[in-house]
Amino acid sequence: MLLFISLLLGCTPDKTIEGGSDTHKEIEEVSPIYWDDCSYNGGDHICNFRLPTAADTADEIYEHYGEIIVIDLSSMWCGPCQQAAGAINDIKERVGGVKWITIIIENEAGRTPSSYDGRRWGNAFSLDYEDIWLGSRSNIDIYNGIYGFPLQTWPYFVILDADLRIRVVIEGWNKQNMINKIEALQNE
């Protein structure tokens, strides 16, 4: 019934995804930001979602309204994902003023990551636990990008403008391309 109502409203409901065997508390407050139309496709406002983090908290994408956000969907077993993770701090320092959120979709075994997996990822690449969100395959909708990201390759990046509109989608990893896309958005 909830799915039917959300289809009528033209926007997917907030999603809370549990990471691994860890227990995460759901955020009860709902963001006042709302758009009649949202999706995970380029040009649209992103639909709100919240996920557990490696810091054993939960975070909501709409909490970051007003910021340029890079969403990095990665798998722990993916070599290019690891290369990208190793470059995050350098890119953030170079471009400044960008929120970078890594959503780990799978651990090395191809399973939903736990907060322990997220902390190992953070330790390996010197990333803040709060910026590592724990997703799962349920965050992917390869067919139409309505109920999740239309990810078809690893890593997969979405860059949101300050109004939470999906402005750039990048499949695969190229550090200079990422820097160029972020700087172009910042210079608008």
C-alpha atoms as a printed R data frame, in Angstrom:
    type eleno elety resid chain resno      x       y       z
1   ATOM     1    CA   MET     A     1  0.000   0.000   0.000
2   ATOM     2    CA   LEU     A     2  2.843   2.396   0.860
3   ATOM     3    CA   LEU     A     3  4.421   1.725  -2.545
4   ATOM     4    CA   PHE     A     4  1.091   2.498  -4.264
5   ATOM     5    CA   ILE     A     5  0.723   5.784  -2.351
6   ATOM     6    CA   SER     A     6  4.297   6.806  -3.106
7   ATOM     7    CA   LEU     A     7  3.722   6.086  -6.810
8   ATOM     8    CA   LEU     A     8  0.665   8.335  -6.723
9   ATOM     9    CA   LEU     A     9  2.750  11.083  -5.129
10  ATOM    10    CA   GLY     A    10  5.467  10.626  -7.740
11  ATOM    11    CA   CYS     A    11  8.247  10.095  -5.232
12  ATOM    12    CA   THR     A    12  9.671   7.076  -3.494
13  ATOM    13    CA   PRO     A    13  9.330   6.852   0.262
14  ATOM    14    CA   ASP     A    14 12.290   7.422   2.557
15  ATOM    15    CA   LYS     A    15 14.293   4.224   2.808
16  ATOM    16    CA   THR     A    16 16.162   2.916   5.809
17  ATOM    17    CA   ILE     A    17 18.510   0.122   4.900
18  ATOM    18    CA   GLU     A    18 19.944  -2.044   7.612
19  ATOM    19    CA   GLY     A    19 23.629  -2.850   7.213
20  ATOM    20    CA   GLY     A    20 24.716  -6.435   7.854
21  ATOM    21    CA   SER     A    21 23.953  -7.988  11.177
22  ATOM    22    CA   ASP     A    22 24.400  -4.730  13.087
23  ATOM    23    CA   THR     A    23 21.308  -3.053  14.528
24  ATOM    24    CA   HIS     A    24 20.722   0.564  13.569
25  ATOM    25    CA   LYS     A    25 18.179   2.964  15.001
26  ATOM    26    CA   GLU     A    26 15.876   4.561  12.488
27  ATOM    27    CA   ILE     A    27 15.754   8.356  12.339
28  ATOM    28    CA   GLU     A    28 12.246   9.377  13.309
29  ATOM    29    CA   GLU     A    29 12.204  12.967  12.091
30  ATOM    30    CA   VAL     A    30 11.356  13.462   8.439
31  ATOM    31    CA   SER     A    31 13.009  16.254   6.490
32  ATOM    32    CA   PRO     A    32 10.722  19.171   5.581
33  ATOM    33    CA   ILE     A    33 12.309  19.263   2.093
34  ATOM    34    CA   TYR     A    34 10.024  17.652  -0.463
35  ATOM    35    CA   TRP     A    35  9.639  17.595  -4.223
36  ATOM    36    CA   ASP     A    36  6.632  16.245  -6.118
37  ATOM    37    CA   ASP     A    37  8.985  14.505  -8.530
38  ATOM    38    CA   CYS     A    38 12.199  12.804  -7.527
39  ATOM    39    CA   SER     A    39 14.280   9.909  -8.759
40  ATOM    40    CA   TYR     A    40 17.857   8.707  -8.913
41  ATOM    41    CA   ASN     A    41 18.289   9.801 -12.529
42  ATOM    42    CA   GLY     A    42 20.350  12.686 -13.872
43  ATOM    43    CA   GLY     A    43 18.573  16.059 -13.882
44  ATOM    44    CA   ASP     A    44 16.043  15.124 -11.178
45  ATOM    45    CA   HIS     A    45 15.993  15.979  -7.494
46  ATOM    46    CA   ILE     A    46 17.251  12.953  -5.647
47  ATOM    47    CA   CYS     A    47 14.697  11.126  -3.510
48  ATOM    48    CA   ASN     A    48 15.374  11.257   0.190
49  ATOM    49    CA   PHE     A    49 16.896   8.206   1.814
50  ATOM    50    CA   ARG     A    50 18.683   7.454   5.054
51  ATOM    51    CA   LEU     A    51 21.242   4.801   5.769
52  ATOM    52    CA   PRO     A    52 23.296   3.581   8.687
53  ATOM    53    CA   THR     A    53 26.899   4.776   8.819
54  ATOM    54    CA   ALA     A    54 30.158   3.140   9.834
55  ATOM    55    CA   ALA     A    55 29.995   5.407  12.933
56  ATOM    56    CA   ASP     A    56 26.944   3.429  14.163
57  ATOM    57    CA   THR     A    57 24.642   6.364  13.470
58  ATOM    58    CA   ALA     A    58 22.303   7.015  10.554
59  ATOM    59    CA   ASP     A    59 22.268   9.894   8.100
60  ATOM    60    CA   GLU     A    60 19.751  11.259   5.625
61  ATOM    61    CA   ILE     A    61 20.660  12.751   2.267
62  ATOM    62    CA   TYR     A    62 18.243  15.672   2.692
63  ATOM    63    CA   GLU     A    63 20.150  16.683   5.857
64  ATOM    64    CA   HIS     A    64 22.848  17.946   3.492
65  ATOM    65    CA   TYR     A    65 20.675  20.378   1.555
66  ATOM    66    CA   GLY     A    66 22.744  23.396   0.539
67  ATOM    67    CA   GLU     A    67 25.952  21.436  -0.019
68  ATOM    68    CA   ILE     A    68 27.493  20.065  -3.198
69  ATOM    69    CA   ILE     A    69 27.552  16.326  -2.581
70  ATOM    70    CA   VAL     A    70 29.449  13.523  -4.259
71  ATOM    71    CA   ILE     A    71 27.760  10.168  -3.716
72  ATOM    72    CA   ASP     A    72 30.195   7.334  -4.381
73  ATOM    73    CA   LEU     A    73 28.587   3.907  -4.698
74  ATOM    74    CA   SER     A    74 31.285   1.299  -4.228
75  ATOM    75    CA   SER     A    75 31.871  -2.329  -3.474
76  ATOM    76    CA   MET     A    76 34.711  -3.335  -1.190
77  ATOM    77    CA   TRP     A    77 35.946  -6.026  -3.617
78  ATOM    78    CA   CYS     A    78 36.200  -3.567  -6.548
79  ATOM    79    CA   GLY     A    79 39.730  -2.415  -7.496
80  ATOM    80    CA   PRO     A    80 38.660   0.896  -9.104
81  ATOM    81    CA   CYS     A    81 36.454   1.573  -6.051
82  ATOM    82    CA   GLN     A    82 39.518   1.179  -3.857
83  ATOM    83    CA   GLN     A    83 41.500   3.527  -6.117
84  ATOM    84    CA   ALA     A    84 38.726   6.112  -5.842
85  ATOM    85    CA   ALA     A    85 38.584   5.733  -2.042
86  ATOM    86    CA   GLY     A    86 42.327   6.319  -1.868
87  ATOM    87    CA   ALA     A    87 41.911   9.631  -3.735
88  ATOM    88    CA   ILE     A    88 38.941  11.064  -1.806
89  ATOM    89    CA   ASN     A    89 40.891  13.122   0.729
90  ATOM    90    CA   ASP     A    90 43.171  14.538  -1.959
91  ATOM    91    CA   ILE     A    91 40.187  15.529  -4.122
92  ATOM    92    CA   LYS     A    92 38.317  17.071  -1.173
93  ATOM    93    CA   GLU     A    93 41.388  19.111  -0.270
94  ATOM    94    CA   ARG     A    94 41.897  20.242  -3.849
95  ATOM    95    CA   VAL     A    95 38.310  21.290  -4.629
96  ATOM    96    CA   GLY     A    96 37.174  22.271  -1.112
97  ATOM    97    CA   GLY     A    97 33.605  22.695   0.072
98  ATOM    98    CA   VAL     A    98 32.305  19.329  -1.123
99  ATOM    99    CA   LYS     A    99 30.554  16.682   0.983
100 ATOM   100    CA   TRP     A   100 31.709  13.207  -0.108
101 ATOM   101    CA   ILE     A   101 29.545  10.260   0.895
102 ATOM   102    CA   THR     A   102 30.657   6.734   0.109
103 ATOM   103    CA   ILE     A   103 27.841   4.202   0.070
104 ATOM   104    CA   ILE     A   104 29.286   0.731   0.329
105 ATOM   105    CA   ILE     A   105 26.886  -1.665  -1.391
106 ATOM   106    CA   GLU     A   106 28.795  -4.929  -0.872
107 ATOM   107    CA   ASN     A   107 31.670  -6.183   1.250
108 ATOM   108    CA   GLU     A   108 34.467  -8.406  -0.111
109 ATOM   109    CA   ALA     A   109 32.181 -11.454   0.001
110 ATOM   110    CA   GLY     A   110 29.452  -9.703  -2.015
111 ATOM   111    CA   ARG     A   111 27.230  -9.343   1.049
112 ATOM   112    CA   THR     A   112 25.551  -6.344   2.630
113 ATOM   113    CA   PRO     A   113 28.239  -4.497   4.611
114 ATOM   114    CA   SER     A   114 28.185  -4.175   8.380
115 ATOM   115    CA   SER     A   115 29.424  -1.190  10.375
116 ATOM   116    CA   TYR     A   116 32.578  -3.234  11.011
117 ATOM   117    CA   ASP     A   117 33.114  -3.441   7.221
118 ATOM   118    CA   GLY     A   118 32.557   0.310   6.960
119 ATOM   119    CA   ARG     A   119 35.104   1.006   9.680
120 ATOM   120    CA   ARG     A   120 37.660  -1.237   7.950
121 ATOM   121    CA   TRP     A   121 37.063   0.750   4.730
122 ATOM   122    CA   GLY     A   122 37.464   4.010   6.618
123 ATOM   123    CA   ASN     A   123 40.666   2.847   8.283
124 ATOM   124    CA   ALA     A   124 42.143   1.578   5.027
125 ATOM   125    CA   PHE     A   125 41.604   4.920   3.257
126 ATOM   126    CA   SER     A   126 41.671   7.398   6.188
127 ATOM   127    CA   LEU     A   127 37.991   8.317   5.746
128 ATOM   128    CA   ASP     A   128 35.588   9.589   8.404
129 ATOM   129    CA   TYR     A   129 33.170   6.880   9.551
130 ATOM   130    CA   GLU     A   130 30.275   9.346   9.341
131 ATOM   131    CA   ASP     A   131 30.907   9.700   5.593
132 ATOM   132    CA   ILE     A   132 30.735   5.951   4.969
133 ATOM   133    CA   TRP     A   133 27.139   4.856   4.590
134 ATOM   134    CA   LEU     A   134 26.117   1.212   4.565
135 ATOM   135    CA   GLY     A   135 23.878   0.318   1.658
136 ATOM   136    CA   SER     A   136 22.841  -2.872  -0.085
137 ATOM   137    CA   ARG     A   137 21.635  -4.124  -3.444
138 ATOM   138    CA   SER     A   138 18.200  -2.716  -2.533
139 ATOM   139    CA   ASN     A   139 19.669   0.758  -3.210
140 ATOM   140    CA   ILE     A   140 20.034  -0.160  -6.900
141 ATOM   141    CA   ASP     A   141 17.346   0.031  -9.597
142 ATOM   142    CA   ILE     A   142 19.162  -0.673 -12.870
143 ATOM   143    CA   TYR     A   143 15.990  -0.587 -14.936
144 ATOM   144    CA   ASN     A   144 14.706   2.943 -14.413
145 ATOM   145    CA   GLY     A   145 16.321   4.716 -11.451
146 ATOM   146    CA   ILE     A   146 13.010   5.327  -9.690
147 ATOM   147    CA   TYR     A   147 13.537   3.213  -6.559
148 ATOM   148    CA   GLY     A   148 17.338   3.322  -6.403
149 ATOM   149    CA   PHE     A   149 20.464   4.254  -8.290
150 ATOM   150    CA   PRO     A   150 20.642   2.953 -11.888
151 ATOM   151    CA   LEU     A   151 24.115   1.562 -11.185
152 ATOM   152    CA   GLN     A   152 25.462  -0.821 -13.808
153 ATOM   153    CA   THR     A   153 29.204  -0.564 -13.153
154 ATOM   154    CA   TRP     A   154 31.541  -0.005 -10.220
155 ATOM   155    CA   PRO     A   155 32.265   2.579  -8.963
156 ATOM   156    CA   TYR     A   156 29.270   4.778  -9.713
157 ATOM   157    CA   PHE     A   157 29.217   8.467  -8.803
158 ATOM   158    CA   VAL     A   158 26.412  10.992  -8.544
159 ATOM   159    CA   ILE     A   159 27.163  14.665  -7.970
160 ATOM   160    CA   LEU     A   160 24.343  16.726  -6.478
161 ATOM   161    CA   ASP     A   161 24.145  20.501  -6.584
162 ATOM   162    CA   ALA     A   162 23.202  22.509  -3.489
163 ATOM   163    CA   ASP     A   163 19.496  22.081  -4.387
164 ATOM   164    CA   LEU     A   164 19.922  18.269  -4.294
165 ATOM   165    CA   ARG     A   165 19.496  17.939  -8.051
166 ATOM   166    CA   ILE     A   166 21.519  15.188  -9.738
167 ATOM   167    CA   ARG     A   167 23.801  17.178 -12.013
168 ATOM   168    CA   VAL     A   168 26.510  14.662 -12.913
169 ATOM   169    CA   VAL     A   169 26.608  10.878 -13.186
170 ATOM   170    CA   ILE     A   170 29.966   9.174 -13.677
171 ATOM   171    CA   GLU     A   171 30.424   5.461 -14.272
172 ATOM   172    CA   GLY     A   172 33.900   4.117 -13.551
173 ATOM   173    CA   TRP     A   173 36.870   5.924 -12.082
174 ATOM   174    CA   ASN     A   174 39.023   8.744 -13.418
175 ATOM   175    CA   LYS     A   175 40.419  11.135 -10.811
176 ATOM   176    CA   GLN     A   176 40.980  14.098 -13.137
177 ATOM   177    CA   ASN     A   177 37.514  13.725 -14.657
178 ATOM   178    CA   MET     A   178 36.017  13.779 -11.161
179 ATOM   179    CA   ILE     A   179 37.943  16.932 -10.243
180 ATOM   180    CA   ASN     A   180 36.911  18.616 -13.509
181 ATOM   181    CA   LYS     A   181 33.207  17.815 -12.977
182 ATOM   182    CA   ILE     A   182 33.207  19.062  -9.381
183 ATOM   183    CA   GLU     A   183 35.047  22.281 -10.267
184 ATOM   184    CA   ALA     A   184 32.695  22.951 -13.194
185 ATOM   185    CA   LEU     A   185 29.691  22.638 -10.871
186 ATOM   186    CA   GLN     A   186 31.330  24.867  -8.237
187 ATOM   187    CA   ASN     A   187 32.065  27.542 -10.861
188 ATOM   188    CA   GLU     A   188 28.453  27.849 -12.067
